[in-house]
Amino acid sequence: MGLGKKIVIVLGIIVIAFLLFSFIYNNTQPSYQDSLNVITDDGSNLQSSSYPYKAVINYEGSWYAEMGDPNYLVKESGYGNKSFVLDCAAWDRIAIDVQKQDYGSGELTVQLVKNGEVVEEKSSTNVTGHLVINYNY
């Protein structure tokens, strides 16, 4: 076997190994949605106890929120009542920052729920309603 054939075989093995590594790496990475630290809670699936925190926003209007680990806040906007499971462990610090977007006079209420129990709650009827919850386990 000539030197040229040996080089082609070695290069072929390297290319196949590279393609195999790329395929395995790409299929084991979390998707963009999985990498967020907030999961919309639509009630269709039960979250495990590894995510004990839930943010509950009650307001009959439009709002904007940033929530989760204070170093990795996720931005959400919405209309009406919504709840979000926070991708934070029981020992993590939690931050929730919610503000009315429609300058309505209705009551904006934000709750931080841990394992089904409200651990902190704030509300406002101010037209610029801005609520902040900082929770340290």
Backbone as numpy.savetxt, mean C-alpha at the origin, in Angstrom:
# Nx Ny Nz CAx CAy CAz Cx Cy Cz
37.42 -31.30 -32.44 36.57 -30.12 -32.44 37.47 -28.89 -32.44
37.13 -27.94 -33.32 37.96 -26.75 -33.46 37.68 -25.72 -32.38
38.58 -24.76 -32.29 38.48 -23.69 -31.30 37.21 -22.87 -31.49
36.84 -22.64 -32.74 35.63 -21.86 -33.05 34.38 -22.52 -32.49
34.28 -23.86 -32.65 33.11 -24.58 -32.14 33.07 -24.53 -30.62
34.22 -24.62 -29.96 34.27 -24.56 -28.49 33.79 -23.20 -28.00
34.21 -22.13 -28.67 33.80 -20.78 -28.28 32.28 -20.61 -28.45
31.74 -21.11 -29.57 30.30 -21.02 -29.81 29.53 -21.79 -28.75
29.99 -22.96 -28.36 29.31 -23.76 -27.33 29.35 -23.04 -25.99
30.51 -22.50 -25.59 30.62 -21.79 -24.32 29.72 -20.55 -24.32
29.73 -19.78 -25.42 28.86 -18.61 -25.51 27.37 -19.01 -25.47
27.04 -20.11 -26.11 25.66 -20.60 -26.08 25.22 -20.95 -24.66
26.10 -21.61 -23.91 25.79 -21.96 -22.52 25.60 -20.71 -21.68
26.47 -19.71 -21.90 26.36 -18.45 -21.14 25.05 -17.74 -21.47
24.67 -17.68 -22.73 23.42 -17.02 -23.13 22.22 -17.75 -22.54
22.21 -19.07 -22.60 21.11 -19.84 -22.02 21.02 -19.62 -20.51
22.15 -19.61 -19.82 22.16 -19.36 -18.37 21.63 -17.96 -18.06
22.04 -16.96 -18.86 21.57 -15.59 -18.65 20.05 -15.50 -18.86
19.54 -16.10 -19.92 18.10 -16.08 -20.18 17.31 -16.79 -19.07
17.82 -17.90 -18.59 17.17 -18.63 -17.51 17.14 -17.79 -16.23
18.27 -17.16 -15.91 18.33 -16.29 -14.74 17.35 -15.14 -14.87
17.29 -14.49 -16.04 16.37 -13.37 -16.26 14.92 -13.81 -16.10
14.58 -14.95 -16.65 13.21 -15.46 -16.54 12.85 -15.71 -15.08
13.70 -16.36 -14.33 13.43 -16.66 -12.92 13.34 -15.36 -12.12
14.25 -14.43 -12.35 14.25 -13.16 -11.62 12.96 -12.38 -11.87
12.56 -12.25 -13.12 11.35 -11.48 -13.45 10.08 -12.12 -12.91
10.04 -13.42 -12.82 8.83 -14.10 -12.33 8.75 -14.18 -10.82
9.81 -13.82 -10.12 9.77 -13.85 -8.65 9.66 -12.47 -8.04
9.67 -11.40 -8.84 9.54 -10.04 -8.32 8.07 -9.72 -8.09
7.76 -8.94 -7.01 6.36 -8.57 -6.78 5.89 -7.60 -7.87
4.61 -7.66 -8.16 4.07 -6.73 -9.14 4.03 -5.33 -8.55
3.77 -4.35 -9.39 3.68 -2.97 -8.91 2.62 -2.85 -7.82
1.45 -3.47 -8.03 0.37 -3.40 -7.05 0.79 -4.06 -5.74
1.51 -5.18 -5.80 1.94 -5.86 -4.58 3.00 -5.07 -3.83
3.75 -4.21 -4.52 4.81 -3.47 -3.86 4.29 -2.26 -3.10
3.04 -1.88 -3.31 2.44 -0.77 -2.56 2.20 -1.20 -1.13
2.17 -0.22 -0.21 1.92 -0.61 1.17 0.50 -0.32 1.62
-0.41 -0.21 0.67 -1.83 -0.08 0.97 -2.58 -1.01 0.04
-3.53 -1.74 0.58 -4.33 -2.66 -0.19 -5.78 -2.24 -0.03
-6.48 -1.97 -1.12 -7.88 -1.59 -1.02 -8.66 -2.75 -0.45
-9.45 -2.46 0.57 -10.23 -3.49 1.25 -11.63 -3.52 0.67
-11.89 -4.43 -0.26 -13.21 -4.53 -0.85 -14.07 -5.58 -0.16
-13.55 -6.20 0.88 -14.32 -7.19 1.64 -14.38 -8.55 0.99
-13.80 -8.71 -0.20 -13.91 -9.99 -0.90 -12.88 -11.00 -0.42
-11.83 -10.53 0.24 -10.86 -11.48 0.76 -10.42 -11.05 2.14
-10.08 -11.99 2.95 -9.66 -11.70 4.31 -8.15 -11.51 4.33
-7.71 -10.44 4.97 -6.28 -10.20 5.08 -5.74 -10.98 6.27
-4.51 -11.42 6.16 -3.91 -12.17 7.25 -3.56 -11.25 8.39
-3.31 -11.82 9.55 -2.98 -11.02 10.72 -1.61 -10.37 10.60
-0.86 -10.67 9.54 0.43 -10.01 9.37 0.24 -8.55 8.97
-0.98 -8.15 8.59 -1.33 -6.76 8.31 -2.44 -6.36 9.27
-2.10 -6.03 10.52 -3.14 -5.82 11.53 -3.83 -4.46 11.45
-3.31 -3.52 10.63 -3.85 -2.16 10.60 -4.77 -1.93 9.41
-5.80 -1.14 9.67 -6.73 -0.73 8.62 -7.03 0.75 8.81
-7.06 1.51 7.73 -7.47 2.91 7.76 -8.89 2.97 7.21
-9.78 3.63 7.95 -11.17 3.77 7.54 -11.46 5.25 7.37
-11.89 5.63 6.18 -12.21 7.02 5.87 -13.70 7.10 5.60
-14.40 7.93 6.39 -15.83 8.12 6.23 -16.10 9.58 5.90
-16.59 9.81 4.69 -16.93 11.17 4.26 -17.77 11.08 3.00
-18.87 11.80 2.97 -19.75 11.79 1.81 -19.32 12.86 0.82
-18.11 12.79 0.38 -17.55 13.74 -0.58 -16.21 13.24 -1.06
-15.48 14.10 -1.75 -14.17 13.67 -2.26 -13.07 14.03 -1.26
-12.07 13.18 -1.19 -10.97 13.32 -0.24 -9.67 12.84 -0.87
-8.58 13.21 -0.22 -7.24 12.78 -0.63 -6.52 12.31 0.63
-5.78 11.21 0.53 -5.11 10.66 1.72 -3.71 10.17 1.37
-2.84 10.26 2.36 -1.53 9.62 2.33 -1.46 8.78 3.59
-1.09 7.50 3.46 -1.14 6.61 4.62 -0.16 5.47 4.49
0.17 4.89 5.65 1.08 3.75 5.70 2.25 4.04 6.62
3.37 3.39 6.34 4.61 3.65 7.07 5.03 5.09 6.74
5.38 5.90 7.75 5.73 7.31 7.48 6.85 7.49 6.45
7.70 6.51 6.28 8.77 6.62 5.29 8.33 6.20 3.89
7.19 5.53 3.79 6.70 5.01 2.50 5.20 5.22 2.39
4.76 6.47 2.43 3.34 6.77 2.36 2.81 6.51 0.96
1.60 5.98 0.91 0.92 5.73 -0.35 -0.19 6.76 -0.48
-0.33 7.31 -1.67 -1.33 8.33 -1.93 -2.58 7.69 -2.51
-3.73 8.08 -1.99 -5.02 7.58 -2.48 -5.98 8.76 -2.52
-6.85 8.77 -3.48 -7.94 9.74 -3.49 -9.21 8.97 -3.77
-10.31 9.51 -3.30 -11.55 8.79 -3.48 -12.76 9.64 -3.16
-13.89 9.00 -3.21 -15.16 9.65 -2.92 -15.97 8.70 -2.05
-16.50 9.21 -0.97 -17.33 8.39 -0.10 -16.50 7.59 0.89
-17.15 6.63 1.52 -16.54 5.83 2.58 -15.68 4.71 1.97
-14.46 4.59 2.48 -13.57 3.51 2.02 -12.70 3.05 3.18
-12.24 1.82 3.07 -11.28 1.32 4.06 -10.12 0.69 3.31
-8.95 0.78 3.93 -7.73 0.28 3.32 -6.95 -0.53 4.35
-6.50 -1.71 3.96 -5.62 -2.49 4.80 -4.21 -1.97 4.57
-3.54 -1.59 5.66 -2.20 -1.03 5.54 -1.17 -2.15 5.62
-0.26 -2.16 4.69 0.78 -3.19 4.63 1.88 -2.81 5.61
1.55 -2.89 6.89 2.48 -2.53 7.96 2.41 -3.61 9.03
3.53 -3.94 9.58 3.57 -4.93 10.66 3.12 -4.31 11.97
2.85 -5.13 12.95 2.33 -4.66 14.23 3.29 -3.71 14.93
4.58 -3.77 14.65 5.55 -2.91 15.33 5.87 -1.64 14.55
5.30 -1.49 13.36 5.58 -0.31 12.54 4.86 0.92 13.06
5.44 2.09 12.79 4.75 3.35 13.02 3.78 3.54 11.86
2.65 4.19 12.14 1.63 4.39 11.13 1.33 5.88 11.03
1.16 6.37 9.81 0.76 7.75 9.58 -0.41 7.77 8.60
-1.41 8.57 8.93 -2.56 8.76 8.04 -2.81 10.26 7.96
-2.86 10.80 6.76 -3.08 12.22 6.53 -4.19 12.33 5.49
-5.37 12.85 5.91 -6.53 12.91 5.02 -7.04 14.34 4.98
-7.45 14.78 3.78 -8.00 16.13 3.63 -9.17 16.11 2.66
-10.20 16.91 2.98 -11.33 17.08 2.07 -10.83 17.75 0.80
-11.40 17.34 -0.33 -11.04 17.95 -1.60 -12.17 18.82 -2.17
-13.37 18.69 -1.63 -14.51 19.41 -2.19 -15.00 20.56 -1.31
-14.31 20.82 -0.21 -14.66 21.89 0.73 -16.11 21.77 1.21
-16.56 20.54 1.41 -17.91 20.28 1.89 -18.04 20.52 3.38
-19.28 20.66 3.84 -19.51 20.92 5.26 -19.78 19.64 6.05
-19.83 18.49 5.37 -20.08 17.24 6.06 -18.92 16.84 6.96
-19.17 15.83 7.79 -18.14 15.37 8.73 -17.21 14.37 8.07
-15.91 14.63 8.19 -14.86 13.72 7.75 -14.35 12.99 8.98
-14.40 11.67 8.95 -13.92 10.87 10.07 -12.87 9.88 9.56
-11.78 9.78 10.32 -10.71 8.84 9.98 -10.46 7.97 11.21
-10.41 6.67 10.98 -10.13 5.73 12.08 -8.92 4.89 11.72
-8.11 4.62 12.73 -7.05 3.63 12.60 -7.49 2.42 13.41
-7.64 1.31 12.72 -8.14 0.07 13.34 -7.00 -0.92 13.39
-6.78 -1.51 14.56 -5.75 -2.54 14.72 -6.43 -3.81 15.21
-6.31 -4.87 14.42 -6.92 -6.16 14.74 -8.39 -6.02 15.11
-9.11 -5.20 14.35 -10.55 -5.05 14.53 -10.98 -4.04 15.57
-10.05 -3.42 16.29 -10.39 -2.45 17.32 -9.86 -1.07 16.93
-10.69 -0.04 17.10 -10.28 1.33 16.80 -9.26 1.77 17.85
-8.05 2.11 17.40 -7.01 2.56 18.33 -6.85 4.07 18.31
-7.31 4.71 17.23 -7.29 6.16 17.17 -8.33 6.62 16.15
-8.99 7.74 16.47 -10.03 8.28 15.60 -10.01 9.80 15.67
-10.19 10.44 14.52 -10.28 11.89 14.45 -11.38 12.25 13.48
-12.01 13.42 13.72 -13.06 13.88 12.81 -13.05 15.40 12.75
-13.64 15.92 11.66 -13.71 17.36 11.45 -14.88 17.68 10.55
-15.55 18.81 10.84 -16.60 19.33 9.95 -16.13 20.60 9.25
-14.92 21.02 9.49 -14.35 22.19 8.85 -14.33 21.97 7.33
-14.61 23.03 6.56 -14.68 22.87 5.10 -13.34 22.48 4.48
-12.25 22.81 5.15 -10.93 22.39 4.65 -10.46 21.13 5.36
-11.32 20.48 6.11 -11.04 19.30 6.92 -9.73 18.60 6.61
-8.78 18.71 7.51 -7.48 18.08 7.37 -7.19 17.33 8.65
-7.05 16.02 8.57 -6.84 15.18 9.75 -5.54 14.41 9.61
-4.79 14.34 10.72 -3.53 13.62 10.74 -3.53 12.68 11.94
-3.21 11.42 11.68 -3.03 10.43 12.75 -1.59 9.92 12.65
-0.87 10.00 13.73 0.46 9.40 13.85 0.38 8.42 15.01
0.63 7.17 14.71 0.47 6.12 15.74 1.77 5.33 15.87
2.24 5.25 17.07 3.41 4.44 17.39 2.96 3.30 18.28
2.81 2.13 17.71 2.35 0.94 18.39 2.29 1.16 19.85
